[in-house]
Amino acid sequence: MPDLALNDFLTAIALVLVFEGLSLAAFPGALHRALEQLRALPNEALRWGGLLMALLGLFFLYLLRG
């Protein structure tokens, strides 16, 4: 069973790299604009946004994996 968990983890990492790479290749200007907007946000807003995304990801994992 640990092999399956490692395989799932590596698959998830690979998919993140694919989507990130495609978005960077297709929309480099949009990335620069988004990063400038993120830079202007206060640390507290970034912290809460990151926490919200992590919780949303855990919720989706719970729905998918039960």
N, C-alpha and C positions, 0 to 999 in steps of 0.2 A: 503493500500500500504506500509506503514512503516514496517509491519511484513514481507513482501516479501523481502524488502531490508535487513533487519536484518538476515533473513534466508539465503539469498545469501552470505552475509558477513561471517556468521558462517560456511557455507559450504566451502567457500574459505579458511578460517583458518583451518578447518578440513583437507582439501586436502593438504595444506602446511605441516601440521603435519604428515600426512600419508607418503608423498613423502620424507620428511626429515628423518623420522624415518626409512623408508625402506632403504634409501641410507646409513644411519649411520650403520644399522645392516648388510648390505651386503658388504660395503666397508669401514671399519673403518680405515685401513691403508692409503687409498687414501685420506680420510678426514684429517688425520694428515699431509700428504705431502702438500695438498692444503692449509691448514692453515699456514704452515711454509712459503710457497710461498707468501701468502697474507701478512704475517708479514713483509716480505722483501720489499714490495711495499711502495712507499712514500704515505703520506696522500692524496696528491693532486690526484694521480692516483686512489686511492680508492674512493675519492669523485666523480670524473668524471665517474668512472665505476658505482657507485650507482645511479647517476643521469641518466645515459644512460639506466640502467635497469628499473628505475621508469618510464621514458618516453616511453620505449618500452612496458611496461605493460599497461600504459594508452592508447597507440595506439591500442593494442590488445583489450582492453576493449571497445574502441570506435568502432572497427570493429565488435565485437561480439554483443554489445548492441545498437549500433547506436545512 
